[in-house]
Amino acid sequence: MRLAPPSVGAVRVPHFGLDRRSSLGRVAPWVWGAVLLASAVWLLGPRLTGWQLLHVHKEDGAIFLQEWVRDGWSSIFAPYTGYQHLGARVSTAVCASGPVSWFAPCVGAAAGLFRILLAIVAAGVLVPYARTRSWGLAAGFLFVFVPVGQQEVLGNLTNLRWFFDAGCLFICVGLFRGRLAVLAAVLGFVGAMSDPLVLLLLPLAAWRIASAPRRAMAAPAAAVALGAVCHWLLLIPSARPTDLGWYVREPVEAVVQLMVRGPAVAQFGQNGTEVLIHGAILLAVLAGLVPLALVFLSRPTGGPLVLLVLLLLAGGGLLGATLVFAPHDQLTLDPPWQLGNGSRYSVGPALLMGSAVLVAVSHARHRALRVAAVVLFCLAAVGDMTGDSWNSHGPTWVASIDDVRPACEAGADSVEVQLTPTDVPTEWLALLSCDWVQGG
């Protein structure tokens, strides 16, 4: 449904074709049931390398759980590496309030729930711009099924920030009403308070607020803006070093990283792109042109074209901004397996660029383009289905708790609990009080 833009004073704020009301349309209950069940199974099921729901990942325990057990609700707005993690900290508070042995699966379920809710909101934005509802739903539910989403970021709260970055962009673009607006506003504020890169969306949020035909329809964008401003006020910029000069010192490496970790991983997944790197890094770079070619050859027009250009540019921009903060010495692509070192950096670009491809090919006149896009995504998902072995490298959470309980029973006040992964340079441990360990 297209809506006319409002006037601000004597000036009409252009909507650039992004004037369609966000809606999922009428979807049969059994279809929703099947989609949500498939999403839950996909996110919560074990992988060939192990079952992430049995383990507590790095900062999930060493920072968020440890600080919650020590400080309680005062830890909710405590900065870590200079910024806020509201989504992760609230989820930790909920999961840590239940039985101790259930903390690990609760964290995995919370991470999965956030991804499913973001998928619903993104689908609501994309359905009106896709040729059919099915294509729009498929594009939105990349938040669940995106291939690289089965790797490092699977089943942990620490890496939810990358999904929030992409989700907040969709929320800023949408025109919401009803229950979808409430969901989008809550996710928008939590997302903006979970990663500082959302600050880059403030101009987009301001434009949507000014261009919305009814101010209430831009309430979720306003929630993103409010969260971003609050995050900015709480930010500690000096806590995270930056290196803009890297783009000047290493322009070729920068292009390689942007093309491989961006559109190549978005279309071929992490493991598929590693196979290409084994052949030649140039091959992986050229593979990054495939999703761009699919969008171009589909020839969308009007609002869909504007949205797709925005998604592609935002995907590249998000990765470019992320690499300013990244440890470049750990991201080289020789040997190829090092692509997995920063696979989290590819999540946001993969969501934005991948959804752009699916919406674009839905408008393609040639069936071959639609088939090619779907086949490539399916192959990428199957390729990444193995999961990340480091997500389950080490003792299970229950085994770690059982190991320290004797010390608590002997009178210790606190104990160090082993987290996942093990046998890595950083020893991931959580210092937890025995009162909490023995409380569940």
Protein Blocks (a to p, Z undefined) as FASTA:
>chain_A
ZZddddehjaccdekhpacccdebjadfklmmmmmmmmmmmmmmccfkbcfklpcehjlm
mmmmmmmmmnmmmlmmpceehiacfklmmmmmmmmmmcfklmmmmmmmmmmmmmmmmmmm
mmmmmmmmmmbfklmmmmmmmmmmgmklmmmmgopaklmmmmmmmmmmmmmmpccehjll
mmmmmmmmmmmmmofklmmmmmmmmmmmmmpmblklmmmmmmmmmmmmmmmmmpcfklpc
cdfklmmmmmmlmmmmmmmmmmmmmmnojmlmmmmmmmomklmmmmmmmmmmmmmmnopg
hjllmmmmmmmmmmmmmmmmmmmmpcfklmccbdfklmmmmmmmmmmmmmmmmmmmmmmm
mmpmblklmmmmmmmmmmmmmmmmnopfklmgccdfklmmmmmmmmmmnopabdcddddd
ehifbacdddddfklmmmZZ
